[in-house]
Amino acid sequence: MAVADLKIRVLVAKPGLDGHDRGAKVIARALRDAGMEVIYTGLRQTPEMIVSAALQEDVQVIGLSILSGAHNAIVPRVMDLLKQNKMDDVLVLVGGIIPDQDIDALKKLGVAAIFQPGTAMDDIVKFIRANVKGAGVAS
């Protein structure tokens, strides 16, 4: 298989104690429908579980779906673990209920984009395709 034939691999995770995963499942399905390979980790994932799964699955993108308000605790830990594992090339996206005043701080940590409720699925797909490192990757 040529490099250009490889699919974009995305890990979708629900960190923290949040028990609502409908949005994460909708996103996972939309990314799959767009031709990406999606690994959905399920509910109540710790940052350590998320980064370990991302490492094992060799993903290019991590999508964190957070509705619980714990993003200011969870995201810095995920970003730190990615750095420790030399996974600086992984694109990190955060979706969910993220107050506008928290967006700049998350981006300073290295989050590539924040998708709030109402974001069109096509916009998320386009963002991933445009920003995954290794432009020869098919989607």
N, C-alpha and C positions, 0 to 999 in steps of 0.2 A: 504494500500500500504506500503510495507516494505521500509526502508530507501534505500536499494540497488536498488529499482525500480524507485527512483526519477531521473528525468532528470536534467542535468546541465542546469541552467537558465542563459542566457547571454543577457545583454542589449547592443545593438549596437546603438551608438549615433553619430550625426554629430554636434559638437559644433561650435559656432561662425557663421560668415557670409558666410562661404563657401557654394556655391550653387551646388556643384558637389557631387552626392551621389551614382553614379554607383558602385564604389568600395565597399562602405558600404553594398549595396544591394547584391553584389556578395558574400561578406563574410557572410552576414546573411543567404543567401540561402545555402552556403556550410556548415555552422554550423547546420542548420536545417536538411540538408541531412545526416549529421553525427549523427543525433538523439538528438541534443540539442534543448531545448526550447529557441527560440529567440524572444526578444521584440525589435523592431526597432522604435526608437523615431522620426525619420524624421529629416529634415533640421533645421538649425538655433536654436539649443538648447543652453540654458545658462547652466553653471555649476550647478546652483541651480535646474533647471528643470531635468537635468540628474541624480543628486543625489536623488532628490525627487522620480523620476520614479524608480530608483534602489531600494530605500527603500520600495516603495509600491509594487513592483513586487517581492521582496525578491530574488534578483539575486545573483549569486555567482561570476559572471564575468561582468565587464564593458569594452566594446571595444569602444574606441574613434577613429573615423576616421577624421584626420585633414590634410587638404591640403593647408590651408590658411597661414601657417606660424605663427599662433597664439598659438602654443602649449606651448610656454614658459609663456604665460599668463593664458591660460585655464587650463592646467594640474595641476599647483600648487593649483588653486582654487578648482578644483574637489577633489584633495587629502585632502585639508584642510576640506572641507565639509564632506567628508567620515569620517575623524577623529572626527569631531564634532558630527556626528551621530553614533559614535561607530561602524562603518562598516569597521573595520580594516581587517576583513577576506575576503573582496571582492577583487578579483584578477583584477587589472587594466592593460589593454593592450592598446597600442597606435599604430595606423597604419596610413600610409600616407607618406607625404613628410616631413621627419624629418632629418635634416642635421646630419651627423655623430658626429659633435662636440657638439650637444645638448643631445645625448643619455645618457651619464654618469649622467648629471644633472637630467634628468627625472627619471633615475633608483634610484638615491639618494632620490628622493621624494617618492619613493615607487612603481613606475611603474614596473610591473613584466617583461614586454617585449615590445620591439618596433619592429613592422613589417613594413619594407620598401617595396616599390613597387617591385614586382617580387617574393615575398615570396610565396611558394607553400601553397595552402589551407590545404593540409595534415599536413604540419608543424605547422600551427596554431591550427588545431584540436588536434594534438598530444600534443602540449604545454598545451592547456587548460585541457585536460584529465589528464595529468601528474601533474598539479599544483593546481587544484581546491581542496580546503581544504575539508576534509571528504572523504577519499579515497574510501569509500563504495558507492559513488555516481555512478550510471550507466550513461553511455553517450549514 
